[in-house]
Amino acid sequence: MSYESLPQFLSKIDLFEGLSKDTLSDLIERGTTLKVAAGRHVIEQGANDAGLQVVLEGSAEVEVNGVVRGPLNVGDYFGEISLVDGLPRSATVVAGPDGLSTFALSALAFEPVVKENPEVAQALLKALTARIRSLESES
């Protein structure tokens, strides 16, 4: 991530791919970057907070009901489900051995962008359905 700008980096992620520069700039202005130390919980399963985070640097482990589901690496994102449905978090995310740096968008910051830019909602739907198809193919 250090060699490219945040807009360039985010534009390569399926969730933001194809968004106009103005829309992407609007999202970035509404978001923030977070740093989490190694081993710290980034989000907790069952928590009522909602928001999307994109991994910029480092890694994290995903746990669902105490079972490790796999790593998150640079370019991966989490929180999109609770962002959409407003329900409690479906997983716990723990920062990896080198810590974690993310770009974060709260539900309050994300909602007006979706309402003003239907292409954001369409990109989110495509990303979510791709995840569902991936999970179904693993069964």
N, C-alpha and C positions, 0 to 999 in steps of 0.2 A: 504494500500500500504506500510505502514511503516515497516511491519513485513516481507516483501518479497522483493527480488531484482527486479529491473526494467526488466531484461530479463524474470524472472519467471512470473511477472505480465503480461507483454505483450504477452507471449506465450499462455496465457489463453484466449486472446481476439480473436474472430473469424477471424478478419482481418490478424492476425499474427500466428494463430494456425497452427501447422504443419510445420512451416518454420525451416530450419536447424539452429543450434546454430550459425554457422558462418554468415548466412544471417541476423539473428536477431541482432547479434553483430554489423554487418555493418550498419544496420538501426539505431541502438542506437547511434553509433558513429557519424552518420550524423545528428542526431536530437539534441534537447535541451529541457530543462524543463522550463516552464513558470509559473509564479504566477500572478494571477489577483485578485485585491481587490474586495470585495463584491460590487455588483451593477454596476461594470464597464463593458463596452462592450468588448468582446473578439474579435469578428468579426462583421462586419456590412454587412447587405444585400446590394448587389450591388457593394461592393468593389471588386477591381480587383486582390487583393492578393489571392494566392492559397496556401493551405497547409492543412495538416491533424493534428488534435490534439486528443489525448486520455486523458480522465479525470483520473487523478491519485488520487486526493483528492478534496473534496468539491462537488459542484453541479453547474448547470447552467440552465437557461431557454432558450428555442428556440422560436424565433418569426419569422413568415413569414408574410410579409405585415402588420405588427403591431398586428397580432393575435398570442397569445401564443399557441405553439404546444405541450408543455410538457417539462418535466425536462430531463436533462442529469445528470447521476450519475456516480460514480466510475466504470470504465471499458467501459463506452460509448465513442464514438468518433464522431467527426464532421469534415467537410471539405473534405471528400473523393470525393464528386461530383465535386467540382471545381478543385481538384487535378487531376482528370481524364480528364475532358473536357476543363479546362483552362478558362472557362467562369466565369463571376462575381459570387460572393457568393449568394446563394439562400436563406439564412436566416441570422438573427442576433442572436448572442449568448451572453447572459448577465450572468456574474458570480453571483452565488447564495449568500445567506446570510452569509455563512462562507468563501466566496471567492472560488477560483478555482486554482488548480495546474494541469498542463497538460504536457504531452510529445508531442512535436511538431516536425513535419517534413515539411520542405518547399518543394515545387514542384521541385526545383533545386536539392535538396538532395535526393528526392525520385526517380526521373526519372532514374538515372544510376543504381540504385538497381533493378528496374523493368526490365531494359534492360538486366542486367547481370544474373537475377534470375527469370525465367519464373514462378516459383511457387509463387512469390509475386503477379504477375499479376493475376494468377489464384485465389489466395486467395481474392484479391480485387474484382474480378468479382463475386465470390460466395457471398461475403458480400453484394455487391450492389444488386444482384438479390434477396437475402433474404429480404432486405429492401423493394424492389419493391413488392414482394409477400405479405409481411406484410401489406403494404399500400393498396394493392388491396383487401385483405381480410377484411379490415376495411370499405371499401366502401359499 
